[in-house]
Amino acid sequence: MKKSPLQYKKDFLIYLEKIRGYSDLTLKTYDEVLKEVLLYIEIENKTSTTIFNLMPYRIIIASLKQKTIAKKLSAIRSFSEFLITQGEHITLKADDSIKVPKTLPKPIPHEHIMEALSHADKEESLVVIMLYTLGLRISELSGLRVDDISLEWIRVVGKGNKQRDIPLLSSTAKLLEAYRDERAPKTYLFEKNSQKLSENSLRYTITKVFERVSLKVTPHQLRHSYATALLNNNARIVDVSELLGHSSMATTQIYTKLGSALKMQNYNKAHPLCKEMNDTF
């Protein structure tokens, strides 16, 4: 390896903070997990690759809850993927997945998004609005071609090269038109030196925009916000599933659970009897 794992760990944590916009608590968790990992895993340096054998570490954490084990393994995988982007050839051994129940996504309230947009420049605003009004994945936004944008629709190439058409709000269409007139992108909507902007560059834009209003927000949370807003305003789940590019309706159904949770929370706040009983007990 070009650097020691400990040196790479420091670089990785900086990347998570500056590019991915992770919270201090999440960074602390990654730091602690990777300290444990580097104590217990076996690292085999071969000619063409470095093997991380996770089995000794998995034995140590075997008695923990499945969700905790899954989170720790996820941190290891993320670290390994980062090492690969740094030019290292990494192979994980004993990396079997742990199945855990899906948790509810965390959408960003509309008013917080609008507040952040009030402090953003034109390009930053367009990045946020494209994610929030179209429900795109960050990879889809990075790969969005100028030729796939019309006045009323955009064509998106999602996972597995699956295409879907998403309607454009008139306000988003106007922002796009103004941006294209000013920047004249040739191939990709967001590009630099004739190359598409990387996912990390777009993530960093989101991080900067929301940092100005003291929020930690990821691009995927804006996608969550899009889906939740549609379902909370009575959009059909089959339509939302298609707009998001989900291969299975079951993936979309997690947002209906979130909608039900919000409805119950609002009910408990609003109904006078709930208030009286809370005051009594």
Secondary structure as GFF3:
##gff-version 3
##sequence-region A 1 281
A	DSSP	alpha_helix	5	18	.	.	.	ID=ss1
A	DSSP	alpha_helix	24	40	.	.	.	ID=ss2
A	DSSP	beta_strand	42	45	.	.	.	ID=ss3
A	DSSP	beta_strand	50	53	.	.	.	ID=ss4
A	DSSP	alpha_helix	55	61	.	.	.	ID=ss5
A	DSSP	alpha_helix	66	85	.	.	.	ID=ss6
A	DSSP	beta_strand	90	93	.	.	.	ID=ss7
A	DSSP	alpha_helix	110	117	.	.	.	ID=ss8
A	DSSP	alpha_helix	122	134	.	.	.	ID=ss9
A	DSSP	alpha_helix	138	142	.	.	.	ID=ss10
A	DSSP	three_ten_helix	146	148	.	.	.	ID=ss11
A	DSSP	beta_strand	153	157	.	.	.	ID=ss12
A	DSSP	three_ten_helix	159	161	.	.	.	ID=ss13
A	DSSP	beta_strand	163	167	.	.	.	ID=ss14
A	DSSP	alpha_helix	170	183	.	.	.	ID=ss15
A	DSSP	beta_strand	191	192	.	.	.	ID=ss16
A	DSSP	beta_strand	195	196	.	.	.	ID=ss17
A	DSSP	alpha_helix	199	211	.	.	.	ID=ss18
A	DSSP	alpha_helix	219	232	.	.	.	ID=ss19
A	DSSP	alpha_helix	237	244	.	.	.	ID=ss20
A	DSSP	alpha_helix	249	270	.	.	.	ID=ss21
A	DSSP	alpha_helix	272	280	.	.	.	ID=ss22
###
